[in-house]
Amino acid sequence: MKRRYIFAREEQPDAAWGARFTAGRVEAEHWYRQRCTDPPGAATCRAALARHMPELIASYNRACDLVGNDDVAHCILSHYRPPPLIAGCTRRCGSARTGRPGAQL
């Protein structure tokens, strides 16, 4: 799977940011819903962001204004309870010299 990342420095989300989000909206929703059997609602996501990272609420509100009345987009933008990035088994590394366990990966 190929991914394209765009990095931009912006003090506040603007129309260019909104266009980039809209262009990737379908893929973002697919990612967000891939393992989420009971996704939180937009109000829950906003409340969690306000509780844990209130300094981001102004930027979050601006981004939500740019995407319009789209509850799923608002949830994605909050990054509250996203799907796991990595799934699988755990590996343990040990020292070949001592045989003792080392770091867990």
Helices and strands as residue ranges (DSSP letters): H 15-23, H 25-33, H 42-52, G 54-56, H 57-67, H 71-78, E 92-94, E 101-104
